[in-house]
Amino acid sequence: PISLSFANGMLAKASRWRAAVGAVRCFSQVTISQDRLQEFIRAELSYFASRHTQALSLEQIVEASTPGKVARLVHKELPFRFAARIKHIEAVAGWEKQLELKQLHEIFMDSFSDLRLAEPPDTQESALTVDDLKEYTEVIRSVRKRHMPVVALLAEAVRKMTLSDPWMEGDDFQSWADTFLLSRISTEMLTSHYMAVVDWHDSVTEAAELLGSDHIGIVDTKCNPGKICEEAAKTVQAMYANPQCPKQGHDDLKVEVHCHSESGSEEAIAFSYIPKYLFYIVRELIKNSARATVEACEVDGRRSLSERPIVVTVCADQ
């Protein structure tokens, strides 16, 4: 049996190891086989998966405003979430026989291993620079690239699991899919925030100019919900006006956005939030309203679509 504490201790030094064909060697010339390393990884996986993960708060994201702080946050949180996702897949009976689930499992195993074999430099957080984190940044960049097909793979896995013999009962299946997607939001938030903060502090990129001074990584400290609702409304209207849309010919769909604040200024409605997530939420709400409105008009022809505007109201008392 493998000692878990020993495995943790070995992997704590893993960022200083480099894989060779069939072996991994550290500076003290202690050599272990690749199979042995994989045993350590599995021990780590069991340890991290057994720990309960807490939901990330916006405050945690905002506080991780420097390269050092965001690196420590990612290094602390990401392995727990990837380990939980791996065990989540393994909880599905017969997952090894489902191609997309096997591919998802491999993606998360590779990313978990990469993260456990990488570590930010062991210095003060405030002292870490973008240059200090170059190797760690490449690991995060590689993880993000590897995870690009995750949503498509999950969608195909869900499609097959619903069409073939049920792998789970209805409510259990919905809960399984919801948990997977919620976990993905957290990990996507962590890695995208890491890259945004690093780019912000990297003088050779244009990220700082593009984001503006009101941004801390992916967080806009002056997020304007009114403008985001207007952008979401335009997107949905364009989608329904598109001839390729299944519900084509509805270019008369109207979405009105009204903003009200105590000061009378739309600009006064602002708060700290992640704009792209707010946009996704509002867009889905408007899409649902648009679909219901179109279907209502098809059933009841007494009022045209232009006479049934979708109204979005954004208001604040201060």
Secondary structure, 3 states (H helix, E strand, C coil): CCCHHHHHHHHHCHHHCEEECCEEECCCCCEEEHHHHHHHHHHHHHHHHHCCCCCCCHHHHHHCCCHHHHHHHHHHHHHHHHHHHHHHHHCCCCHHHCHHHHHHHHHHHHHHHHHHCCCCCCCCHHHCCCCCCHHHHHHHHHHHHHCCCHHHHHHHHHHHHHHCCCCCCHHHHHHHHHHHHHHHHHHHHHHHHHHHHHHHHCCCCCHHHHHCCCEECCEEEEECHHHHHHHHHHHHHHHHHCCCCCCCCCCCCCEEEEEEECCCCHHHCCEEECHHHHHHHHHHHHHHHHHHHHHHHHHCCCCCHHHCCEEEEEEECC
